[in-house]
Amino acid sequence: MPFVFFQQLKILKYEEVESTNATAMQRLKTGGAQNGDIILAGYQIAGKGQAQNTWFSSKGNNLLVSIICRDIQLKVSQLPLLNMLVSQAVYTTVCNYFSENTTIKWPNDIMVNEQKIAGILIETTLQGEYIKNAVIGIGLNVNEDSFPENLTHACSFFSITNRYYNLESILNLLLEQLDIQLLKLKQSNFEEIKEHYEAVLFGMETKRYFRQGETKFEGIVKGVNNAGQLLVETESEIKTYNNKEITFDLN
Ligand code: BTN
């Protein structure tokens, strides 16, 4: 399939790196990076997760990939849009294998049966009010057969089906989906993209428990706003939350 958004994809394979995102950012810094360059690693010594967390993945078992978007020329205010599109691409890839009970947990965790199968970390360089370059880091748990004890809500293709998968096929599908979704940056409007995102949003229109610091509360997810904040209806009102301000209380 020809790629349109990226035009040309170049996969740079590494056995081991600190973090594929860090390698991609470094490549941008030194001026050697092209739009569509992909850093793929078998292992990360210090894989980066959201909020300064680390990303767990044992050697050679999963997809650890960072895609470079150079001169993307998006407004900083459009970052939520980019996040939704990338989430949708990973979501669709996973759905190709597990169509039921796959959701996007705000802002960008991909869940199967309420367990996290993939995480996304988008890092950017800015120029004024524009995003100049973006590195889209994706960790997708494929053949992981055991997770550390503290990761009580993690899953993989293997843990769901008890069989191993070809990483390359999944990567190809993921890259196709990213190309399709990122093209929408140019073609679609925010409302349309948001509609697709909300249609598969974890906890949408259902009563869930949340945690905010030490407090646990009940609410119903009503969607997201243009700033990418989560809308949660509590007894009295609809409140908006920033990333990491609240977490879902998973069973
Ligand atoms: C999360 O915490 O949910 C985000 C996890 C993102 C992990 C991926 S693995 C490939 C890329 N390189 C990194 O260091 N992190 C991202």
Boltz pocket constraint, residues with backbone or C-beta under 6 A from the ligand:
constraints:
  - pocket:
      binder: B
      contacts: [[A, 18], [A, 19], [A, 20], [A, 21], [A, 22], [A, 44], [A, 46], [A, 47], [A, 48], [A, 49], [A, 50], [A, 51], [A, 53], [A, 54], [A, 55], [A, 63], [A, 64], [A, 65], [A, 66], [A, 108], [A, 109], [A, 118], [A, 119], [A, 120], [A, 121], [A, 137], [A, 138], [A, 139], [A, 140]]
      max_distance: 6.0
